[in-house]
Each structure stands twice: as structure tokens, then as C-alpha cells.
Amino acid sequence: MGFWSFVLDDVNEKRNNTIHRYLGSIGFGNSGEQLTEDQVMSIPTAKTCCDIIIGSLKQLPVKLYKKDFKTGDYIEIKNDYRLNLLNCEPNDFTTSVEFKEQLFKDLLLHGNAYLEVVSDNDKIYELWNIASDYVQPIKYIDTESGYRVSDVEFDVITPTGRCKLSYDNVISCVLNSDDGVNGKGVIYFGNEIFKLALNELELSKNIMENGSSPAGILNFPTRLDDESAEHVKNSWKSLYGGSKNRGKTVILEEGVTYKPITLSPTELGLTTSRTTTGSEICRLFSVPEPLVDSTKVTSSVEAVNIRFVQNCISPLVAPVEIALTKGMLSEVERKQGLILKIDTSGVIKTTLKERYDAYIQGINGGILDINEVRRDDGRLPLEKRIQKMSLGDVLYFVDDDIIFNPNSSVSYNLKTGEFIDPKVELERIKDDVNQELKDEDKDKEEGEVNE
């Protein structure tokens, strides 16, 4: 039993009741021989996809909101100390960019990401990344149900030491999980396609090393002894083998003939195969191909980025938001409507023309004012706020059930069926104000007389 007996003994010391214990495989529940992260990152298309995804996510800010249960709106809270941990300094030695990079990289590639929470009296002081390769989740199953999880612990085994963390001290982000504990990332789902890509790279490397001289057969008119054959083979390799000897003229002595027995990369279909494999890797990461290969742009930049956010970014952001909310906010705060969200608005990039067209539509539609547009574009606001409005639209005040026509300055009350003349209404308002002023003066005079 060795290692496992040690773990079981430790568990039995903690638990007297009968429980069923399940340990995932070293590959976190993934069957078969899995490639390592370094092997996958040696594939150019895979690394490019990973860099695009992680590069977009590691810059996004985490924000705290409180839900208004009456209106359903979320109000942003900006002065909570936990925001500083997530967006500035998770600990004394790690920046927020490095912190988020490790978090999302582990989640994307392995399907599991772990954060150690260092706290005292329910106040969190530090957050630390734990590489998913170092963590072995230990899942305890309730024997009565046979499937419900009763508890989870995390065995952290590093090259320099080992420790065990409880479920309350770890924020666990899981992707593509069957049990909420063991996740699966792109390395699991793309194991075979990554192996194919590595084989293609190896084949390309071998072809380049052989240069323009493919493997073949040299025919001699007479039989060669072993020593002569070895000499000819070494001479041929030194003269014509390798990419440095590409283009050399082959000179054969009398009676010697050469017959190639290999195919060129084009004949092998290697170029087409690598292109197809690259496309499959992009689909595996859910990254639109135009972001990896600019020659395959078929739609606007904004449309490509929206697809990128919907299909790639959002599935990674959602489990992290849920895990952070559960791990960093108390149960009372969650019941009060507090929630941590990652702002993905910065991911959607557009061209200058697309962005300005959107601004114009927002201004003309009365959704945005000019200062809001200038702030969003990184410009200083005007001294006075200006909002563009149109006289061609009839306004409906829903709460008062009144329709107002700016052109004629006439309002219509749907409840009473009355038309409201603005001039008459203005005179009525003036009379009401004057009457209020007279009443105030009268009250003052009566008060002075009584004194």
C-alpha cells in the first residue's frame, strides 16, 4: 500500500464513522496517458490560443456588486478590502496579473484551479495560487447515499514538501466536472489531437534535417564489402544530408544510380495536415481562427471578439466568479445579495470606425450623453453635460401614464383623457408657488403676534 496506507491511516484518525473514500487518478480523474503542460505548450497553435485567452483574462478586474431585490439591479461596491487582494496584491510576492494568469491557465489546461486562503477571524489576508499539478483532491462519499460528497480535502505534494488543506481553506475552481471536485481541461479533451500535432512537428523536423536529400537507394554495378559500404554511406550523408547541404549537385561515378524511396512534404500531405490540425486546436480552445491566423478574417473585428467572449471567455469566467463568491464572501453577505463578478467588457475590441458608429447610435438614441462617450474613449469630459435629443419622438412617461409631444408641447393624460396645455400648467404652477409663499409669510406674521 505504501503511500496510500499512510493517507488512509491519517483519515481513520480523523473519522470514526464509516465512510467510503474515493481518490481520483494522478491525472485528476483523466484516463489514459496524458501529455504534460510543457508538451502542449510546445505546439505553436496551442500556445498562441492559450496566450490569447490568458492574455485577455489576466487583465480583467474583479468587481463587487450588491443586488437590489426590489428592482433586480446590481449596485457596484468599490470600497471593500477584498477587491485589493483580487485586483492589486493577493500577497506580498505576487501581482494580480500573475495571480490571475496562473488561475486561468490551470483552469483552462487542467480543468482545476486552486487558491489557498490565508485568513484570521474571518478576515482574509492573503491569496496564494497552488499549481494544479501539486494538488490531489481527496473526496469522501457518504455511505448511506453512495454518491453524495460528505467532505473534500486537498493533498498538496510539492518537490519541497507536503501539506493537507481543508475545504474551507481552499477556493477550488472546477471546469467540466462530473462530481464538482475533479475537472477536465483541454489537455484531457485534446490529448489525441495534441499528440498528432507533436508527431507532425517531429516529422517536419526530420525532413528539415534531411534537407533536400530524401532517403533512397544507391545501386552499384559491383558488390561492395562492409567497409566500403559504410564509407559510401557516411560520405553521402556528410555531402548531401541536412538543410545546410540543400541544393548541392549530386555527382555519381560510372555505373552508380540513385533511386529515392520517400515522398516530399507536399506528397505526404504534411502541409495540409498541419493546417487542419491547427484549425482543430483552435476549435478545441474555442478561439476563433481569425485571432490566430489573420488571413482567415471573414467578419468584422467586433463580431469575432463577441464570439470569442461568448464561446471562450464566459465559460472560464463563470466558475471562477462562483468560486470566488463562495470562498471570499460569508453566507450572510451572499444572502444579502453580494456577488463578485469579473468585468469582461474590456475583452471586446472593435475598430475605430465600429466603435465610433456605436457611439453615434448611443448618442442619437438618447442612451449616452457626450461626456459618457468621451470618458469611455479616454478623453476629458466637457465642462457641462450635453445630451442629444430629438424633437421627432413622442415621449411616454410610464409611471404617470402621460404622453408628451415635444413639437406641440402638449401632454395627454391616458388616465383622465385630458390634454394638458403647458402654458396653463405653467401658470398653475406659478400660482401654487405664490400661494405657498403667501402662506409662509402669513404663518410668520401670526407667529410674531403670538410672541
Disulfide bonds with the S-S distance in Angstrom:
none
